[in-house]
C-alpha cells in the first residue's frame, strides 16, 4: 500500500518540479522567476520558500521580461533544461501573453504558473478579476490558451496527479514543445490533499523525439539522388536535436552545402567550406544564390517562415524535403515530410544515400561562393570610417566581433528585433553552437536584455553580449537591474539611432513618408524630443556604463566591459539610414493599392511586378 503525504496544492507542485532530473542528473528546472501578488504570494510563495535551496526563486521586475529570461534559459540549454514563471492574477498574468506567444512560435519550453481567481467564488469579483459577462469560468488566464501548447486550470488538488506529468511531457517532447500554462486559483493553491509519496520521488525525464519511418527515409533519399543541385537549410531543430555533428557529417559526406536560418545559425562553424551563411531576407548572397538555383531543398528543423523562404520566392519551385519532429512543420510548402528528430533523420538518410554525392560542380560552386561571402563579411565589418559620419550597424558588429577574437571566452550574442538581426545573421561569426542567440521567430522587441539574463543564468561561464537598438531597449530594460542584483553579468551594446530606424526604412521602401518612427519625425511637445542618456540610465539601474563617440572608442570600451565583473552598458550613436546592402532578399510587405502619393503608387507597381514574377515562377 502506497503511503501518502499531506501537502497543499502549491507545496505538491513545487515538490514535484524540484524532483525532476535530466539524463545528466541535473535538475530539470533551473529555478522559478516570481513576482508575487495576492494571487500567488500566500500559496505558491510559501511553497517556494520551503524549497528555495533546491529550486531557486529569482525576483524580477517585469512579468513579460522574466518570462523572456526563462525562455532564453531554455534556448541556451537547447531545451534540455528550463524554468517556471509565476505571477499574480490580472495584469501579472496578462503580461505573460506576449512571452507565451514568443515561446509558442519558437517552439521553446517554459512553465507558466499564473495565480487565478477563487474557485469558490465566495469573494466575487476579487481585485484584478476580469469578468466575462457570458461565462463565469473565464478569467484573465484564458488569454493564455491560444498561446499555450498545453493549458490546464487546477480546480482541485488531485488534478496535479495528471496535469503535472502531462505538462512535463509537453515541455520535453520535440514535437509538442512550447509553453505550458497551469492556472492556479488562489484558494486551490492553499487546499491540502493526501498525495502518494511516490509521486515526488526523483525521476529522470527522457526527452522524446520521434525516429524516422523507413519509408519516409527512402522517399527522401530518392528525392536527393534525383537532384543535381541540393541544398540543406539548417533550422533551430538541428541545435535542439543536438544534431550538429550529424549535420557536419552529412554535409561533408554528400557534398551538400548548408544555409542557416536565424534559429539554426551556429550549427556549423562560420568558416566551414560548405557553410553558405544565412538564408532568405536577411541572408547572404552565397546562400540565396544557391537556394534560388537549387532543385532540391532539405529543410531540417525549420518552420520555413517567410524570412527563410523570401516570401516563397527563393526556392518554392524546388523539390522540398522537410525533416522535423513536428508534422505541422515538416509538411509546410508541400514538402515530402520526414517526421523525425533531426539527428536520427540525418543519420538514417545518410546511411540510405550511401556513397552518393551531389554533383561535383555544384559543391565546388558552393565552396567558391562561401569563400567570396566570407571575404565580403571581412570587408563590410572592417571598412574604414568616413570622416564626421556616424557608424552603421555593421561597423559596430565588426568592433564587437574583433573584441571577441581577442578574448579567450566563447561569446553568446543576443538580439531580437529591428535591423540588427539582419546584420547579425549576415555578419556575426560563431564557431560554437548556441553562440548566436537571436529571437527572430516572433521578432519581439524587448526580449534582448531579459533574454541575455536568461542566457547568462544558463551559461554563466560564457560572456553574454546584447546588441540592441534604442527602441527595443526603451521598451524593456528592467532586467538589467535584475542582472546586477543576481551577479549575472551581461554586456549591453546599445546602438542609438534615435528611433525605430528599421521600420523607418521599410516605411520609405513602401513609398511612405518618414512618419512616427524616428523621434525627429514624431509629434512633439514644446520641449521637443528627449535627449536620452542611456549610459546614465544604465548606471541608475546599478550597471557600469559609458557612452562612446566612435568605433575606436567602442573597441576600448569593449575591453573594459569584458574586464568588468558587473553588467556593463556601452552606448554609441549610429546612422539610421545606412543598412548593410550586401546580401538579403525580397520580403513581401503589402503596399496600398490606392494612394494619392506618387511614391506609394511607384512602390505598388514594383510590388505587383514581384507578385507576378513569383506566380509565374511557381507555375513553371
matplotlib code that plots the C-alpha trace (Angstrom):
import matplotlib.pyplot as plt

x = [0.0, 1.4, 2.0, 0.7, 1.9, -0.5, 0.5, -1.2, -1.6, 1.2, 3.5, 2.9, 3.5, 6.8, 8.0, 7.2, 9.1, 12.1, 12.2, 12.6, 16.0, 17.7, 19.5, 22.8, 21.5, 20.9, 17.6, 15.2, 14.1, 16.9, 14.6, 11.4, 11.1, 8.5, 6.7, 4.4, 0.9, -2.3, -2.9, 0.3, 2.2, 0.5, 0.2, 2.9, 5.2, 5.2, 5.9, 8.8, 10.3, 10.4, 12.3, 14.4, 17.7, 16.7, 14.5, 15.8, 13.4, 14.5, 12.8, 12.3, 10.9, 8.5, 6.4, 6.9, 10.6, 11.1, 9.2, 11.6, 14.5, 13.1, 12.6, 16.1, 17.4, 15.7, 17.0, 20.6, 20.2, 18.9, 15.6, 17.3, 16.7, 14.0, 12.4, 9.0, 7.4, 4.7, 2.6, -0.4, -3.8, -4.9, -2.1, 0.6, -1.0, -1.8, 1.8, 2.8, 0.8, 3.5, 6.2, 4.0, 3.4, 7.2, 7.8, 5.0, 6.3, 9.9, 8.9, 10.6, 9.6, 8.5, 6.1, 3.8, 2.1, -0.2, -2.4, -6.2, -9.5, -11.2, -12.9, -15.3, -16.4, -17.1, -15.3, -16.5, -15.2, -11.8, -9.2, -7.9, -10.5, -11.5, -15.2, -16.8, -20.5, -21.4, -19.1, -18.4, -15.5, -13.4, -10.6, -7.6, -5.7, -7.9, -5.9, -3.1, -5.0, -4.2, -0.5, -0.1, 0.8, -1.0, -3.3, -5.0, -6.8, -6.2, -9.6, -8.8, -5.5, -5.8, -5.7, -2.0, -1.6, -2.5, -1.7, 1.9, 3.1, 1.2, 2.9, 6.4, 5.8, 4.8, 7.8, 10.2, 8.7, 10.4, 7.1, 4.9, 7.5, 6.3, 4.7, 2.6, 0.2, -1.2, -3.6, -3.7, -6.8, -5.6, -7.9, -6.9, -3.2, -3.9, -6.0, -4.4, -4.6, -3.1, -0.7, 1.1, 4.7, 5.8, 4.6, 7.5, 10.3, 13.2, 12.7, 14.8, 13.0, 13.6, 13.5, 11.2, 11.8, 10.5, 12.6, 12.1, 9.9, 11.9, 9.5, 9.9, 13.7, 13.5, 11.4, 13.7, 16.8, 15.2, 14.5, 18.1, 19.5, 17.4, 18.8, 21.7, 21.8, 20.7, 20.8, 20.4, 18.6, 19.6, 17.0, 16.7, 15.7, 19.3, 20.6, 17.7, 18.1, 21.8, 22.4, 25.3, 27.8, 25.3, 24.8, 28.5, 29.0, 26.0, 27.1, 30.7, 29.9, 27.4, 28.9, 25.7, 26.1, 24.4, 22.4, 21.3, 18.1, 18.2, 17.4, 19.9, 22.9, 25.9, 25.0, 28.0, 31.0, 31.1, 34.3, 33.3, 33.8, 30.2, 28.6, 26.9, 25.8, 22.2, 19.4, 16.5, 15.6, 18.4, 20.7, 24.0, 24.5, 26.0, 23.1, 20.4, 22.1, 22.4, 18.9, 17.4, 19.2, 18.6, 16.5, 16.1, 16.0, 16.4, 14.8, 15.9, 14.3, 12.9, 9.4, 10.0, 8.8, 8.7, 12.1, 13.6, 11.7, 11.9, 8.1, 8.1, 10.2, 13.5, 13.1, 9.4, 9.8, 12.4, 11.6, 11.3, 12.1, 11.0, 12.7, 11.0, 9.9, 6.6, 4.5, 2.9, 6.3, 7.5, 4.6, 4.9, 5.2, 4.0, 7.2, 7.9, 7.8, 10.1, 8.6, 11.6, 14.3, 17.0, 19.9, 18.2, 16.8, 20.1, 22.0, 19.3, 19.2, 23.0, 23.0, 20.3, 22.3, 25.5, 28.3, 26.0, 27.3, 25.9, 27.2, 30.9, 30.5, 27.7, 29.8, 32.7, 30.5, 29.2, 32.8, 33.6, 30.5, 31.0, 34.6, 33.5, 30.9, 33.4, 35.6, 32.6, 31.9, 35.6, 35.3, 32.0, 32.9, 36.4, 35.5, 37.4, 35.3, 34.1, 35.1, 32.4, 29.9, 28.0, 28.9, 26.4, 25.4, 28.0, 30.7, 29.6, 29.2, 32.7, 34.2, 32.3, 33.5, 37.1, 36.9, 35.6, 38.5, 40.9, 39.2, 39.5, 35.8, 33.1, 30.7, 27.0, 25.5, 21.8, 19.4, 15.8, 14.3, 14.9, 17.7, 20.2, 19.1, 19.5, 23.0, 23.9, 22.7, 24.8, 27.9, 28.3, 30.8, 30.4, 32.0, 30.1, 26.5, 24.5, 26.9, 24.3, 21.1, 18.8, 15.0, 13.6, 10.6, 8.5, 10.9, 9.9, 11.2, 12.2, 13.4, 17.1, 18.1, 15.9, 17.0, 20.6, 19.9, 18.4, 21.3, 23.8, 22.0, 22.1, 25.8, 27.5, 31.0, 30.4, 30.4, 26.9, 26.7, 23.5, 23.5, 20.3, 18.8, 17.5, 13.9, 14.0, 16.0, 13.4, 10.6, 12.1, 15.3, 14.2, 16.1, 19.4, 18.8, 18.0, 21.3, 23.1, 21.2, 21.9, 25.5, 24.7, 27.0, 25.9, 27.4, 24.9, 26.0, 23.3, 23.0, 21.2, 19.7, 17.1, 14.0, 12.8, 15.3, 14.4, 10.8, 11.6, 13.5, 10.8, 8.2, 10.1, 10.8, 7.0, 6.6, 5.6, 6.9, 9.1, 6.5, 6.2, 9.3, 12.3, 11.9, 12.5, 9.5, 7.1, 4.7, 6.4, 5.5, 7.2, 10.3, 11.0, 12.3, 14.1, 17.9, 18.3, 21.5, 21.4, 24.6, 23.2, 20.1, 22.0, 24.0, 20.8, 19.9, 23.2, 25.2, 28.5, 28.1, 29.7, 28.9, 31.5, 31.8, 33.2, 34.3, 37.8, 36.4, 33.9, 36.8, 38.4, 35.1, 34.6, 37.8, 36.7, 33.4, 34.9, 37.2, 34.3, 32.6, 29.4, 26.8, 28.2, 26.4, 28.2, 26.1, 27.0, 25.2, 24.6, 23.2, 19.6, 19.8, 22.7, 21.8, 24.1, 23.3, 25.2, 23.1, 19.4, 16.3, 12.8, 10.3, 6.6, 5.0, 1.7, 1.7, -1.5, -3.3, -4.7, -2.8, -2.6, 1.2, 3.3, 6.0, 3.4, 2.0, 5.5, 6.1, 2.8, 3.8, 7.1, 5.2, 2.8, 5.8, 7.3, 4.0, 3.6, 7.2, 6.6, 3.3, 4.9, 8.0, 5.8, 3.8, 6.8]
y = [0.0, 3.4, 5.8, 9.4, 12.8, 15.7, 18.8, 21.8, 22.1, 24.6, 22.6, 19.5, 21.3, 22.8, 19.5, 17.7, 20.2, 20.0, 16.2, 16.2, 15.4, 15.5, 12.5, 14.2, 14.2, 18.0, 19.5, 19.8, 23.2, 25.7, 27.8, 29.9, 33.5, 35.1, 38.4, 37.9, 39.3, 38.4, 35.6, 33.6, 35.1, 33.1, 29.7, 29.3, 31.8, 29.9, 26.6, 28.1, 29.4, 25.9, 24.7, 27.8, 25.8, 23.0, 25.1, 28.7, 31.6, 34.7, 38.0, 40.1, 43.5, 42.8, 39.7, 39.6, 40.2, 37.4, 35.0, 36.1, 35.3, 31.9, 31.2, 32.3, 30.0, 27.0, 28.2, 28.4, 24.9, 23.6, 22.8, 20.3, 22.5, 25.1, 27.4, 28.2, 31.6, 32.6, 35.8, 37.1, 37.3, 40.1, 42.2, 39.9, 37.1, 39.0, 40.3, 36.7, 36.6, 38.1, 35.9, 32.8, 33.7, 34.1, 30.6, 29.1, 30.5, 29.5, 26.0, 26.7, 25.3, 27.5, 26.6, 29.4, 29.4, 32.4, 32.8, 32.7, 33.8, 31.8, 28.6, 29.0, 32.5, 33.5, 36.8, 37.6, 39.6, 39.8, 42.5, 42.4, 39.9, 40.1, 39.2, 37.6, 38.6, 35.3, 32.8, 32.6, 30.2, 32.7, 34.7, 36.7, 33.5, 32.4, 34.8, 32.3, 29.5, 30.4, 30.7, 27.6, 24.2, 22.8, 24.6, 23.4, 25.2, 23.3, 23.4, 20.5, 19.4, 15.9, 17.2, 17.7, 13.9, 14.0, 17.6, 17.7, 14.6, 15.9, 19.3, 17.7, 15.6, 18.7, 20.6, 17.8, 16.5, 17.7, 17.7, 19.3, 21.6, 25.0, 27.0, 25.2, 27.1, 25.8, 28.3, 28.2, 29.5, 31.1, 29.1, 25.8, 26.6, 26.6, 23.4, 20.3, 16.7, 13.3, 12.7, 9.4, 9.8, 8.0, 11.0, 13.0, 10.6, 12.0, 10.9, 11.2, 12.9, 11.4, 13.9, 12.4, 12.8, 10.5, 8.2, 8.4, 5.9, 3.8, 4.6, 8.3, 8.0, 6.0, 8.7, 11.4, 9.6, 9.1, 12.8, 13.7, 11.1, 12.6, 16.1, 17.8, 20.9, 20.0, 22.5, 21.9, 24.5, 24.2, 25.4, 25.5, 21.9, 21.0, 22.7, 21.5, 18.0, 18.0, 17.2, 19.5, 16.6, 14.7, 17.8, 18.3, 14.6, 14.6, 17.7, 16.6, 13.0, 14.0, 17.4, 19.3, 23.0, 24.3, 27.6, 28.7, 30.2, 32.6, 29.8, 27.4, 29.7, 28.2, 24.6, 24.6, 26.8, 30.0, 29.2, 25.6, 25.4, 24.3, 26.9, 29.5, 31.7, 32.9, 32.3, 34.5, 38.1, 38.6, 36.1, 36.0, 36.4, 32.9, 31.1, 33.0, 32.5, 28.7, 28.5, 30.2, 27.7, 24.6, 21.7, 20.0, 21.7, 19.6, 21.7, 20.4, 21.6, 24.8, 26.4, 27.8, 31.3, 34.0, 35.4, 32.0, 31.4, 35.0, 35.1, 32.0, 33.5, 31.8, 28.1, 27.4, 25.5, 23.1, 19.7, 20.2, 17.6, 18.6, 16.9, 18.0, 16.4, 18.2, 17.1, 20.5, 22.0, 19.0, 19.3, 23.0, 24.2, 20.8, 19.1, 15.5, 15.0, 13.1, 13.4, 12.8, 14.1, 15.9, 13.8, 10.5, 11.5, 12.8, 9.7, 7.4, 9.5, 9.4, 5.7, 5.3, 7.5, 5.5, 7.0, 9.3, 12.8, 16.0, 17.0, 18.0, 21.3, 22.2, 21.5, 23.4, 26.4, 26.3, 26.4, 29.4, 31.4, 30.7, 31.9, 35.0, 35.8, 35.5, 38.0, 40.3, 40.0, 40.9, 43.9, 45.2, 44.8, 46.3, 49.2, 52.4, 55.0, 58.0, 61.4, 63.1, 60.3, 58.2, 54.5, 52.0, 48.7, 46.7, 48.9, 48.2, 44.5, 44.4, 46.1, 43.8, 40.8, 41.9, 42.2, 38.7, 37.4, 39.0, 37.2, 33.6, 33.3, 31.7, 34.7, 34.4, 37.3, 38.1, 40.1, 40.0, 42.8, 45.6, 45.7, 44.2, 40.6, 41.1, 42.4, 39.8, 36.9, 38.2, 39.3, 37.6, 34.8, 32.0, 28.6, 27.3, 26.0, 28.4, 31.3, 33.0, 33.7, 35.7, 35.5, 36.1, 33.7, 36.4, 39.2, 40.6, 44.0, 44.0, 40.4, 41.4, 42.4, 39.9, 37.2, 37.9, 37.5, 34.0, 33.0, 34.1, 32.1, 29.1, 29.6, 31.6, 30.7, 32.5, 36.2, 37.2, 40.3, 42.0, 44.1, 46.2, 49.3, 52.2, 51.4, 47.9, 49.0, 51.6, 49.0, 46.7, 47.2, 46.4, 43.1, 44.9, 45.7, 42.1, 41.0, 43.3, 42.0, 38.4, 39.0, 37.6, 39.9, 40.8, 43.3, 45.6, 47.3, 49.9, 51.5, 54.8, 55.8, 57.9, 55.9, 52.9, 53.0, 49.7, 50.4, 53.9, 52.5, 49.9, 52.7, 54.6, 51.5, 51.1, 54.6, 56.1, 59.4, 59.3, 59.4, 58.4, 56.1, 58.3, 60.7, 63.6, 62.6, 62.1, 64.5, 66.6, 69.0, 72.3, 70.7, 68.5, 65.0, 63.8, 63.6, 60.3, 59.5, 55.7, 55.4, 57.4, 55.3, 52.1, 53.4, 54.3, 50.6, 49.6, 48.7, 50.2, 52.3, 54.7, 56.4, 56.3, 58.7, 56.4, 52.9, 53.3, 54.3, 51.4, 48.9, 50.3, 50.2, 46.6, 45.6, 47.5, 45.8, 42.3, 43.1, 44.2, 41.8, 43.8, 44.2, 46.9, 49.0, 50.8, 53.2, 54.7, 56.9, 55.2, 56.2, 55.2, 55.4, 53.1, 49.4, 46.7, 46.5, 43.2, 40.1, 40.0, 39.0, 40.4, 40.3, 40.7, 43.7, 44.7, 48.2, 50.2, 49.6, 53.2, 56.3, 60.0, 59.8, 59.1, 57.3, 54.8, 54.2, 53.5, 51.1, 49.4, 48.9, 47.3, 45.1, 43.9, 43.0, 40.9, 39.1, 38.4, 37.0, 34.8, 33.4, 32.8, 31.0, 28.9, 27.6, 26.6]
z = [0.0, -1.0, 1.8, 1.4, 2.4, 3.1, 1.2, -0.2, -4.0, -4.2, -2.0, -4.1, -7.3, -6.1, -4.7, -7.9, -10.0, -7.7, -8.1, -11.9, -13.3, -16.7, -18.0, -16.9, -13.3, -13.2, -12.0, -15.0, -13.7, -13.1, -10.9, -10.8, -11.7, -9.5, -9.0, -6.1, -5.6, -3.9, -6.4, -5.6, -2.6, 0.1, -1.6, -4.1, -2.4, 0.8, -1.1, -3.0, 0.2, 1.6, -1.5, -2.1, -1.9, -4.3, -6.6, -6.5, -6.8, -8.7, -8.2, -11.4, -12.3, -15.1, -15.8, -19.5, -19.1, -16.6, -18.9, -21.7, -19.4, -18.6, -22.3, -23.1, -20.4, -22.2, -25.6, -24.2, -22.8, -26.2, -24.5, -22.1, -19.0, -18.4, -15.9, -14.4, -14.0, -11.5, -11.4, -9.6, -11.3, -13.5, -15.1, -13.9, -15.8, -19.0, -19.0, -19.8, -23.1, -25.3, -23.8, -24.2, -27.9, -28.3, -26.8, -28.9, -32.1, -31.3, -30.0, -26.7, -23.3, -20.3, -17.5, -16.7, -13.2, -13.0, -10.0, -10.7, -9.1, -6.3, -7.4, -4.6, -5.9, -2.4, -2.8, -6.3, -8.1, -6.5, -7.1, -10.7, -11.8, -15.5, -15.7, -18.7, -18.9, -20.6, -19.0, -15.3, -15.7, -17.7, -16.1, -17.3, -17.7, -20.6, -22.7, -22.4, -24.0, -27.7, -26.9, -24.8, -26.1, -23.0, -20.7, -17.5, -14.7, -11.4, -9.6, -7.2, -5.6, -7.0, -10.6, -10.2, -10.4, -14.1, -15.0, -14.0, -16.0, -19.0, -18.6, -18.3, -21.4, -23.5, -22.2, -23.1, -26.3, -29.5, -31.4, -28.7, -27.1, -26.2, -23.3, -20.7, -18.5, -15.3, -13.9, -10.1, -8.3, -5.1, -2.8, -4.5, -4.0, -0.3, -0.2, 1.3, -0.1, 0.7, -2.2, -2.9, -1.7, -4.8, -6.9, -5.5, -6.0, -8.1, -11.6, -14.8, -17.6, -21.1, -23.9, -26.5, -30.2, -33.0, -35.1, -38.8, -40.6, -43.1, -46.0, -45.4, -45.4, -48.7, -50.3, -49.1, -50.3, -53.8, -54.0, -53.2, -55.7, -58.4, -57.6, -59.3, -57.0, -53.5, -50.6, -46.9, -44.8, -41.1, -38.6, -34.9, -34.7, -35.6, -32.4, -30.2, -31.5, -30.6, -34.3, -35.1, -35.6, -37.7, -39.8, -40.4, -41.3, -43.6, -45.4, -45.8, -46.9, -49.5, -50.7, -49.8, -48.9, -45.8, -45.4, -41.9, -40.6, -37.7, -35.2, -36.9, -37.1, -35.4, -36.0, -38.4, -37.7, -39.8, -41.7, -42.7, -46.5, -47.1, -44.8, -47.0, -44.1, -43.5, -46.0, -47.0, -46.5, -44.0, -45.6, -47.5, -51.3, -51.3, -49.6, -51.6, -55.0, -54.5, -52.9, -56.0, -58.2, -56.1, -57.4, -54.1, -50.6, -47.5, -44.7, -41.4, -38.2, -39.6, -39.6, -43.1, -42.2, -44.8, -43.9, -44.7, -47.9, -49.2, -49.1, -51.2, -54.0, -53.1, -53.7, -54.0, -57.2, -55.8, -54.5, -50.8, -48.2, -44.7, -41.7, -38.5, -35.2, -35.7, -38.6, -38.8, -39.7, -41.8, -44.2, -45.0, -48.6, -49.8, -48.6, -48.7, -44.9, -42.6, -39.2, -37.0, -34.8, -36.8, -35.7, -36.2, -39.5, -40.9, -39.8, -41.3, -44.5, -44.8, -44.5, -47.1, -49.5, -49.1, -51.2, -53.2, -53.5, -55.0, -58.5, -58.0, -59.9, -57.5, -54.4, -55.9, -56.7, -53.1, -51.8, -54.0, -53.1, -49.4, -49.7, -51.5, -48.9, -46.1, -47.9, -48.2, -44.4, -43.8, -45.9, -44.5, -40.9, -41.2, -43.5, -42.8, -41.0, -43.0, -41.6, -39.5, -40.2, -37.8, -37.8, -39.2, -37.5, -39.5, -38.1, -34.5, -35.1, -36.5, -33.5, -31.1, -33.1, -33.0, -29.3, -29.2, -31.2, -28.7, -25.9, -24.7, -24.0, -26.1, -26.5, -26.8, -28.8, -28.0, -30.1, -31.3, -33.4, -35.9, -38.4, -36.1, -36.6, -40.3, -40.0, -37.3, -39.4, -42.3, -40.4, -37.0, -36.8, -34.4, -34.2, -31.2, -31.1, -29.1, -29.6, -31.8, -29.7, -31.7, -31.2, -34.7, -34.8, -33.1, -33.5, -30.2, -29.2, -25.6, -25.5, -25.7, -22.2, -20.5, -22.9, -22.1, -18.4, -19.1, -21.3, -18.6, -16.0, -18.3, -19.3, -16.5, -17.8, -21.1, -22.0, -23.0, -25.2, -26.0, -29.2, -29.1, -30.6, -28.5, -29.4, -28.1, -25.0, -24.1, -24.5, -21.8, -19.9, -16.3, -16.1, -16.4, -12.8, -12.1, -13.7, -11.3, -8.3, -9.3, -10.2, -13.6, -15.7, -19.2, -21.7, -23.5, -26.6, -27.4, -30.8, -30.6, -33.9, -32.2, -33.0, -34.9, -37.7, -39.3, -39.7, -40.8, -43.8, -44.5, -44.4, -47.1, -49.1, -49.4, -50.6, -47.3, -45.9, -42.8, -40.1, -36.4, -36.4, -35.8, -32.9, -35.3, -37.4, -34.5, -32.9, -30.2, -27.5, -26.9, -25.4, -28.4, -28.5, -25.4, -25.5, -23.7, -21.8, -22.0, -20.0, -17.2, -17.3, -17.1, -14.1, -12.4, -12.6, -11.0, -14.1, -15.1, -18.3, -20.7, -24.0, -26.8, -29.7, -32.4, -33.3, -31.9, -28.5, -28.7, -29.1, -26.0, -24.1, -25.0, -23.3, -20.2, -20.4, -20.7, -17.7, -15.5, -13.1, -13.2, -16.0, -18.4, -21.0, -23.8, -25.9, -29.3, -31.8, -35.2, -38.6, -39.0, -42.8, -43.6, -43.6, -44.8, -48.5, -49.1, -49.2, -48.5, -50.5, -51.2, -48.4, -49.2, -47.4, -48.9, -50.4, -50.6, -54.0, -54.0, -52.8, -53.6, -53.2, -56.3, -54.2, -52.9, -56.4, -57.7, -54.8, -55.6, -59.2, -58.2, -55.7, -58.3, -60.6, -57.9, -57.3, -61.0, -61.1, -58.1, -59.6, -63.0, -61.5, -59.1, -62.1, -64.1]

ax = plt.figure().add_subplot(projection="3d")
ax.plot(x, y, z, "-o")
ax.set_aspect("equal")
plt.show()
